[in-house]
Amino acid sequence: MRIEAADYVEAAQERLSNAKLLYEAAQYAFTLYAADVAVESLLRAYIAKLDPILETGHNLPLLLQASKLHDIVTPRESELIDVSLVTLTRRWKNDLRYTSNQRLRRRLKKLKLDRGIRGDFLKENCRIAIEMAATILKIGVPKWKPS
């Protein structure tokens, strides 16, 4: 059964809710994964509306380009989407979905995303990821118009 474009929008909102619940449960690797999938789902909704057969990977910048979301948002919204996407993708790559929290901590340290953070830097990076995903959904979901 093919996933309809509108199903992706619904999934995007559910994954963002899942990310928030996972964050509260200190399931940080899955928090980042769910935040990423929330954004991916929204972008796939826009792509599916344009070309339901288009096969894409999990690269969020490429999905954003294919979604044509920038064509329907204001310049300020476009800038917010870009900044949020860059911030999110610095913290998460799809190949990390099989990683542990400990490995994720090492990766964030290597990227220097632990600097200037008091307390649990993994938790803070997850909070930032949720905020970035929420920003993108806050712009993209209201503009959604089913075909």
PyMOL commands that place a pseudoatom at each C-alpha (Angstrom):
pseudoatom trace, name=CA, resn=MET, resi=1, chain=A, elem=C, hetatm=0, pos=[0.000, 0.000, 0.000]
pseudoatom trace, name=CA, resn=ARG, resi=2, chain=A, elem=C, hetatm=0, pos=[1.385, 3.343, -1.081]
pseudoatom trace, name=CA, resn=ILE, resi=3, chain=A, elem=C, hetatm=0, pos=[1.709, 6.091, 1.498]
pseudoatom trace, name=CA, resn=GLU, resi=4, chain=A, elem=C, hetatm=0, pos=[-0.376, 9.103, 0.559]
pseudoatom trace, name=CA, resn=ALA, resi=5, chain=A, elem=C, hetatm=0, pos=[1.063, 12.596, 0.818]
pseudoatom trace, name=CA, resn=ALA, resi=6, chain=A, elem=C, hetatm=0, pos=[-1.367, 13.555, 3.594]
pseudoatom trace, name=CA, resn=ASP, resi=7, chain=A, elem=C, hetatm=0, pos=[-0.262, 10.502, 5.606]
pseudoatom trace, name=CA, resn=TYR, resi=8, chain=A, elem=C, hetatm=0, pos=[3.254, 11.908, 5.692]
pseudoatom trace, name=CA, resn=VAL, resi=9, chain=A, elem=C, hetatm=0, pos=[1.994, 15.179, 7.217]
pseudoatom trace, name=CA, resn=GLU, resi=10, chain=A, elem=C, hetatm=0, pos=[0.161, 13.270, 9.924]
pseudoatom trace, name=CA, resn=ALA, resi=11, chain=A, elem=C, hetatm=0, pos=[3.243, 11.122, 10.548]
pseudoatom trace, name=CA, resn=ALA, resi=12, chain=A, elem=C, hetatm=0, pos=[5.430, 14.238, 10.775]
pseudoatom trace, name=CA, resn=GLN, resi=13, chain=A, elem=C, hetatm=0, pos=[3.311, 15.627, 13.590]
pseudoatom trace, name=CA, resn=GLU, resi=14, chain=A, elem=C, hetatm=0, pos=[3.230, 12.264, 15.375]
pseudoatom trace, name=CA, resn=ARG, resi=15, chain=A, elem=C, hetatm=0, pos=[7.016, 11.837, 15.122]
pseudoatom trace, name=CA, resn=LEU, resi=16, chain=A, elem=C, hetatm=0, pos=[7.547, 15.278, 16.623]
pseudoatom trace, name=CA, resn=SER, resi=17, chain=A, elem=C, hetatm=0, pos=[5.283, 14.292, 19.527]
pseudoatom trace, name=CA, resn=ASN, resi=18, chain=A, elem=C, hetatm=0, pos=[7.221, 11.016, 19.814]
pseudoatom trace, name=CA, resn=ALA, resi=19, chain=A, elem=C, hetatm=0, pos=[10.505, 12.961, 19.935]
pseudoatom trace, name=CA, resn=LYS, resi=20, chain=A, elem=C, hetatm=0, pos=[9.208, 15.040, 22.838]
pseudoatom trace, name=CA, resn=LEU, resi=21, chain=A, elem=C, hetatm=0, pos=[8.078, 11.947, 24.757]
pseudoatom trace, name=CA, resn=LEU, resi=22, chain=A, elem=C, hetatm=0, pos=[11.382, 10.174, 24.097]
pseudoatom trace, name=CA, resn=TYR, resi=23, chain=A, elem=C, hetatm=0, pos=[13.242, 13.248, 25.312]
pseudoatom trace, name=CA, resn=GLU, resi=24, chain=A, elem=C, hetatm=0, pos=[11.291, 13.236, 28.570]
pseudoatom trace, name=CA, resn=ALA, resi=25, chain=A, elem=C, hetatm=0, pos=[12.155, 9.532, 28.958]
pseudoatom trace, name=CA, resn=ALA, resi=26, chain=A, elem=C, hetatm=0, pos=[15.885, 10.260, 28.368]
pseudoatom trace, name=CA, resn=GLN, resi=27, chain=A, elem=C, hetatm=0, pos=[15.887, 8.102, 25.227]
pseudoatom trace, name=CA, resn=TYR, resi=28, chain=A, elem=C, hetatm=0, pos=[18.165, 10.517, 23.453]
pseudoatom trace, name=CA, resn=ALA, resi=29, chain=A, elem=C, hetatm=0, pos=[19.324, 8.559, 20.396]
pseudoatom trace, name=CA, resn=PHE, resi=30, chain=A, elem=C, hetatm=0, pos=[15.697, 7.857, 19.519]
pseudoatom trace, name=CA, resn=THR, resi=31, chain=A, elem=C, hetatm=0, pos=[14.785, 11.471, 20.288]
pseudoatom trace, name=CA, resn=LEU, resi=32, chain=A, elem=C, hetatm=0, pos=[17.147, 12.659, 17.570]
pseudoatom trace, name=CA, resn=TYR, resi=33, chain=A, elem=C, hetatm=0, pos=[15.923, 9.956, 15.209]
pseudoatom trace, name=CA, resn=ALA, resi=34, chain=A, elem=C, hetatm=0, pos=[12.267, 10.898, 15.731]
pseudoatom trace, name=CA, resn=ALA, resi=35, chain=A, elem=C, hetatm=0, pos=[13.010, 14.620, 15.257]
pseudoatom trace, name=CA, resn=ASP, resi=36, chain=A, elem=C, hetatm=0, pos=[14.772, 13.812, 11.988]
pseudoatom trace, name=CA, resn=VAL, resi=37, chain=A, elem=C, hetatm=0, pos=[11.941, 11.552, 10.810]
pseudoatom trace, name=CA, resn=ALA, resi=38, chain=A, elem=C, hetatm=0, pos=[9.406, 14.281, 11.639]
pseudoatom trace, name=CA, resn=VAL, resi=39, chain=A, elem=C, hetatm=0, pos=[11.136, 16.652, 9.226]
pseudoatom trace, name=CA, resn=GLU, resi=40, chain=A, elem=C, hetatm=0, pos=[11.718, 13.916, 6.646]
pseudoatom trace, name=CA, resn=SER, resi=41, chain=A, elem=C, hetatm=0, pos=[8.025, 12.999, 6.750]
pseudoatom trace, name=CA, resn=LEU, resi=42, chain=A, elem=C, hetatm=0, pos=[6.942, 16.584, 6.137]
pseudoatom trace, name=CA, resn=LEU, resi=43, chain=A, elem=C, hetatm=0, pos=[9.333, 16.962, 3.212]
pseudoatom trace, name=CA, resn=ARG, resi=44, chain=A, elem=C, hetatm=0, pos=[8.175, 13.638, 1.771]
pseudoatom trace, name=CA, resn=ALA, resi=45, chain=A, elem=C, hetatm=0, pos=[4.590, 14.910, 1.898]
pseudoatom trace, name=CA, resn=TYR, resi=46, chain=A, elem=C, hetatm=0, pos=[5.494, 17.807, -0.352]
pseudoatom trace, name=CA, resn=ILE, resi=47, chain=A, elem=C, hetatm=0, pos=[7.533, 15.542, -2.637]
pseudoatom trace, name=CA, resn=ALA, resi=48, chain=A, elem=C, hetatm=0, pos=[4.715, 12.982, -2.894]
pseudoatom trace, name=CA, resn=LYS, resi=49, chain=A, elem=C, hetatm=0, pos=[2.327, 15.748, -3.923]
pseudoatom trace, name=CA, resn=LEU, resi=50, chain=A, elem=C, hetatm=0, pos=[4.674, 16.696, -6.776]
pseudoatom trace, name=CA, resn=ASP, resi=51, chain=A, elem=C, hetatm=0, pos=[5.756, 13.205, -7.829]
pseudoatom trace, name=CA, resn=PRO, resi=52, chain=A, elem=C, hetatm=0, pos=[4.310, 10.217, -5.945]
pseudoatom trace, name=CA, resn=ILE, resi=53, chain=A, elem=C, hetatm=0, pos=[6.823, 7.863, -7.572]
pseudoatom trace, name=CA, resn=LEU, resi=54, chain=A, elem=C, hetatm=0, pos=[10.007, 9.848, -6.905]
pseudoatom trace, name=CA, resn=GLU, resi=55, chain=A, elem=C, hetatm=0, pos=[12.469, 7.765, -4.908]
pseudoatom trace, name=CA, resn=THR, resi=56, chain=A, elem=C, hetatm=0, pos=[14.625, 9.705, -2.506]
pseudoatom trace, name=CA, resn=GLY, resi=57, chain=A, elem=C, hetatm=0, pos=[17.030, 8.746, 0.217]
pseudoatom trace, name=CA, resn=HIS, resi=58, chain=A, elem=C, hetatm=0, pos=[17.149, 10.160, 3.720]
pseudoatom trace, name=CA, resn=ASN, resi=59, chain=A, elem=C, hetatm=0, pos=[19.330, 13.202, 3.029]
pseudoatom trace, name=CA, resn=LEU, resi=60, chain=A, elem=C, hetatm=0, pos=[17.324, 16.107, 4.465]
pseudoatom trace, name=CA, resn=PRO, resi=61, chain=A, elem=C, hetatm=0, pos=[18.970, 18.874, 2.396]
pseudoatom trace, name=CA, resn=LEU, resi=62, chain=A, elem=C, hetatm=0, pos=[18.241, 16.934, -0.816]
pseudoatom trace, name=CA, resn=LEU, resi=63, chain=A, elem=C, hetatm=0, pos=[14.708, 16.195, 0.354]
pseudoatom trace, name=CA, resn=LEU, resi=64, chain=A, elem=C, hetatm=0, pos=[14.187, 19.885, 1.081]
pseudoatom trace, name=CA, resn=GLN, resi=65, chain=A, elem=C, hetatm=0, pos=[15.312, 20.757, -2.418]
pseudoatom trace, name=CA, resn=ALA, resi=66, chain=A, elem=C, hetatm=0, pos=[13.041, 18.107, -3.993]
pseudoatom trace, name=CA, resn=SER, resi=67, chain=A, elem=C, hetatm=0, pos=[10.085, 19.199, -1.839]
pseudoatom trace, name=CA, resn=LYS, resi=68, chain=A, elem=C, hetatm=0, pos=[10.028, 22.713, -3.345]
pseudoatom trace, name=CA, resn=LEU, resi=69, chain=A, elem=C, hetatm=0, pos=[8.984, 23.970, 0.093]
pseudoatom trace, name=CA, resn=HIS, resi=70, chain=A, elem=C, hetatm=0, pos=[11.114, 27.077, -0.443]
pseudoatom trace, name=CA, resn=ASP, resi=71, chain=A, elem=C, hetatm=0, pos=[8.823, 28.012, -3.347]
pseudoatom trace, name=CA, resn=ILE, resi=72, chain=A, elem=C, hetatm=0, pos=[5.789, 28.504, -1.086]
pseudoatom trace, name=CA, resn=VAL, resi=73, chain=A, elem=C, hetatm=0, pos=[7.285, 30.182, 1.970]
pseudoatom trace, name=CA, resn=THR, resi=74, chain=A, elem=C, hetatm=0, pos=[8.382, 33.732, 2.642]
pseudoatom trace, name=CA, resn=PRO, resi=75, chain=A, elem=C, hetatm=0, pos=[12.082, 34.622, 2.465]
pseudoatom trace, name=CA, resn=ARG, resi=76, chain=A, elem=C, hetatm=0, pos=[12.203, 34.818, 6.278]
pseudoatom trace, name=CA, resn=GLU, resi=77, chain=A, elem=C, hetatm=0, pos=[10.554, 31.384, 6.603]
pseudoatom trace, name=CA, resn=SER, resi=78, chain=A, elem=C, hetatm=0, pos=[12.957, 30.002, 4.028]
pseudoatom trace, name=CA, resn=GLU, resi=79, chain=A, elem=C, hetatm=0, pos=[15.885, 31.280, 6.074]
pseudoatom trace, name=CA, resn=LEU, resi=80, chain=A, elem=C, hetatm=0, pos=[14.430, 29.758, 9.258]
pseudoatom trace, name=CA, resn=ILE, resi=81, chain=A, elem=C, hetatm=0, pos=[13.978, 26.415, 7.501]
pseudoatom trace, name=CA, resn=ASP, resi=82, chain=A, elem=C, hetatm=0, pos=[17.566, 26.460, 6.244]
pseudoatom trace, name=CA, resn=VAL, resi=83, chain=A, elem=C, hetatm=0, pos=[19.069, 27.355, 9.625]
pseudoatom trace, name=CA, resn=SER, resi=84, chain=A, elem=C, hetatm=0, pos=[16.909, 24.783, 11.397]
pseudoatom trace, name=CA, resn=LEU, resi=85, chain=A, elem=C, hetatm=0, pos=[17.787, 22.068, 8.902]
pseudoatom trace, name=CA, resn=VAL, resi=86, chain=A, elem=C, hetatm=0, pos=[21.522, 22.735, 9.153]
pseudoatom trace, name=CA, resn=THR, resi=87, chain=A, elem=C, hetatm=0, pos=[21.301, 22.753, 12.946]
pseudoatom trace, name=CA, resn=LEU, resi=88, chain=A, elem=C, hetatm=0, pos=[19.370, 19.465, 12.973]
pseudoatom trace, name=CA, resn=THR, resi=89, chain=A, elem=C, hetatm=0, pos=[21.571, 17.688, 10.442]
pseudoatom trace, name=CA, resn=ARG, resi=90, chain=A, elem=C, hetatm=0, pos=[24.729, 18.635, 12.366]
pseudoatom trace, name=CA, resn=ARG, resi=91, chain=A, elem=C, hetatm=0, pos=[23.362, 16.562, 15.208]
pseudoatom trace, name=CA, resn=TRP, resi=92, chain=A, elem=C, hetatm=0, pos=[21.845, 13.671, 13.296]
pseudoatom trace, name=CA, resn=LYS, resi=93, chain=A, elem=C, hetatm=0, pos=[22.660, 11.592, 10.242]
pseudoatom trace, name=CA, resn=ASN, resi=94, chain=A, elem=C, hetatm=0, pos=[20.495, 8.677, 9.196]
pseudoatom trace, name=CA, resn=ASP, resi=95, chain=A, elem=C, hetatm=0, pos=[23.354, 6.197, 9.630]
pseudoatom trace, name=CA, resn=LEU, resi=96, chain=A, elem=C, hetatm=0, pos=[23.259, 6.933, 13.377]
pseudoatom trace, name=CA, resn=ARG, resi=97, chain=A, elem=C, hetatm=0, pos=[19.905, 5.197, 13.816]
pseudoatom trace, name=CA, resn=TYR, resi=98, chain=A, elem=C, hetatm=0, pos=[21.691, 2.094, 15.104]
pseudoatom trace, name=CA, resn=THR, resi=99, chain=A, elem=C, hetatm=0, pos=[23.851, 3.962, 17.578]
pseudoatom trace, name=CA, resn=SER, resi=100, chain=A, elem=C, hetatm=0, pos=[23.886, 4.020, 21.357]
pseudoatom trace, name=CA, resn=ASN, resi=101, chain=A, elem=C, hetatm=0, pos=[23.635, 7.130, 23.492]
pseudoatom trace, name=CA, resn=GLN, resi=102, chain=A, elem=C, hetatm=0, pos=[27.305, 6.696, 24.388]
pseudoatom trace, name=CA, resn=ARG, resi=103, chain=A, elem=C, hetatm=0, pos=[28.428, 6.649, 20.759]
pseudoatom trace, name=CA, resn=LEU, resi=104, chain=A, elem=C, hetatm=0, pos=[26.218, 9.646, 20.083]
pseudoatom trace, name=CA, resn=ARG, resi=105, chain=A, elem=C, hetatm=0, pos=[27.944, 11.493, 22.943]
pseudoatom trace, name=CA, resn=ARG, resi=106, chain=A, elem=C, hetatm=0, pos=[31.350, 10.728, 21.392]
pseudoatom trace, name=CA, resn=ARG, resi=107, chain=A, elem=C, hetatm=0, pos=[30.159, 12.001, 18.011]
pseudoatom trace, name=CA, resn=LEU, resi=108, chain=A, elem=C, hetatm=0, pos=[28.774, 15.226, 19.476]
pseudoatom trace, name=CA, resn=LYS, resi=109, chain=A, elem=C, hetatm=0, pos=[32.044, 15.790, 21.365]
pseudoatom trace, name=CA, resn=LYS, resi=110, chain=A, elem=C, hetatm=0, pos=[34.011, 15.224, 18.163]
pseudoatom trace, name=CA, resn=LEU, resi=111, chain=A, elem=C, hetatm=0, pos=[31.838, 17.843, 16.447]
pseudoatom trace, name=CA, resn=LYS, resi=112, chain=A, elem=C, hetatm=0, pos=[32.410, 20.136, 19.453]
pseudoatom trace, name=CA, resn=LEU, resi=113, chain=A, elem=C, hetatm=0, pos=[28.687, 20.302, 20.115]
pseudoatom trace, name=CA, resn=ASP, resi=114, chain=A, elem=C, hetatm=0, pos=[29.385, 19.866, 23.821]
pseudoatom trace, name=CA, resn=ARG, resi=115, chain=A, elem=C, hetatm=0, pos=[31.074, 23.262, 24.144]
pseudoatom trace, name=CA, resn=GLY, resi=116, chain=A, elem=C, hetatm=0, pos=[29.492, 25.873, 26.351]
pseudoatom trace, name=CA, resn=ILE, resi=117, chain=A, elem=C, hetatm=0, pos=[26.799, 23.520, 27.622]
pseudoatom trace, name=CA, resn=ARG, resi=118, chain=A, elem=C, hetatm=0, pos=[26.397, 23.040, 31.340]
pseudoatom trace, name=CA, resn=GLY, resi=119, chain=A, elem=C, hetatm=0, pos=[25.001, 19.687, 32.347]
pseudoatom trace, name=CA, resn=ASP, resi=120, chain=A, elem=C, hetatm=0, pos=[24.131, 16.896, 29.955]
pseudoatom trace, name=CA, resn=PHE, resi=121, chain=A, elem=C, hetatm=0, pos=[25.214, 18.024, 26.478]
pseudoatom trace, name=CA, resn=LEU, resi=122, chain=A, elem=C, hetatm=0, pos=[23.447, 15.088, 24.804]
pseudoatom trace, name=CA, resn=LYS, resi=123, chain=A, elem=C, hetatm=0, pos=[20.166, 16.116, 26.415]
pseudoatom trace, name=CA, resn=GLU, resi=124, chain=A, elem=C, hetatm=0, pos=[20.695, 19.737, 25.346]
pseudoatom trace, name=CA, resn=ASN, resi=125, chain=A, elem=C, hetatm=0, pos=[21.501, 18.738, 21.765]
pseudoatom trace, name=CA, resn=CYS, resi=126, chain=A, elem=C, hetatm=0, pos=[18.292, 16.721, 21.698]
pseudoatom trace, name=CA, resn=ARG, resi=127, chain=A, elem=C, hetatm=0, pos=[16.331, 19.715, 22.963]
pseudoatom trace, name=CA, resn=ILE, resi=128, chain=A, elem=C, hetatm=0, pos=[17.847, 21.808, 20.184]
pseudoatom trace, name=CA, resn=ALA, resi=129, chain=A, elem=C, hetatm=0, pos=[16.989, 19.141, 17.585]
pseudoatom trace, name=CA, resn=ILE, resi=130, chain=A, elem=C, hetatm=0, pos=[13.368, 19.044, 18.735]
pseudoatom trace, name=CA, resn=GLU, resi=131, chain=A, elem=C, hetatm=0, pos=[13.205, 22.834, 18.573]
pseudoatom trace, name=CA, resn=MET, resi=132, chain=A, elem=C, hetatm=0, pos=[14.593, 22.837, 15.019]
pseudoatom trace, name=CA, resn=ALA, resi=133, chain=A, elem=C, hetatm=0, pos=[12.178, 20.125, 13.863]
pseudoatom trace, name=CA, resn=ALA, resi=134, chain=A, elem=C, hetatm=0, pos=[9.291, 22.015, 15.492]
pseudoatom trace, name=CA, resn=THR, resi=135, chain=A, elem=C, hetatm=0, pos=[10.320, 25.205, 13.686]
pseudoatom trace, name=CA, resn=ILE, resi=136, chain=A, elem=C, hetatm=0, pos=[10.271, 23.464, 10.307]
pseudoatom trace, name=CA, resn=LEU, resi=137, chain=A, elem=C, hetatm=0, pos=[6.913, 21.813, 11.001]
pseudoatom trace, name=CA, resn=LYS, resi=138, chain=A, elem=C, hetatm=0, pos=[5.465, 25.075, 12.324]
pseudoatom trace, name=CA, resn=ILE, resi=139, chain=A, elem=C, hetatm=0, pos=[6.204, 26.608, 8.916]
pseudoatom trace, name=CA, resn=GLY, resi=140, chain=A, elem=C, hetatm=0, pos=[5.480, 23.649, 6.643]
pseudoatom trace, name=CA, resn=VAL, resi=141, chain=A, elem=C, hetatm=0, pos=[2.350, 22.100, 8.143]
pseudoatom trace, name=CA, resn=PRO, resi=142, chain=A, elem=C, hetatm=0, pos=[0.100, 25.208, 7.945]
pseudoatom trace, name=CA, resn=LYS, resi=143, chain=A, elem=C, hetatm=0, pos=[1.093, 25.699, 4.308]
pseudoatom trace, name=CA, resn=TRP, resi=144, chain=A, elem=C, hetatm=0, pos=[0.115, 22.130, 3.487]
pseudoatom trace, name=CA, resn=LYS, resi=145, chain=A, elem=C, hetatm=0, pos=[-2.758, 21.929, 1.029]
pseudoatom trace, name=CA, resn=PRO, resi=146, chain=A, elem=C, hetatm=0, pos=[-3.736, 18.429, -0.083]
pseudoatom trace, name=CA, resn=SER, resi=147, chain=A, elem=C, hetatm=0, pos=[-4.005, 18.058, -3.842]
for i in range(1, 147): cmd.bond("trace and resi %d" % i, "trace and resi %d" % (i + 1))
show_as sticks, trace
zoom trace
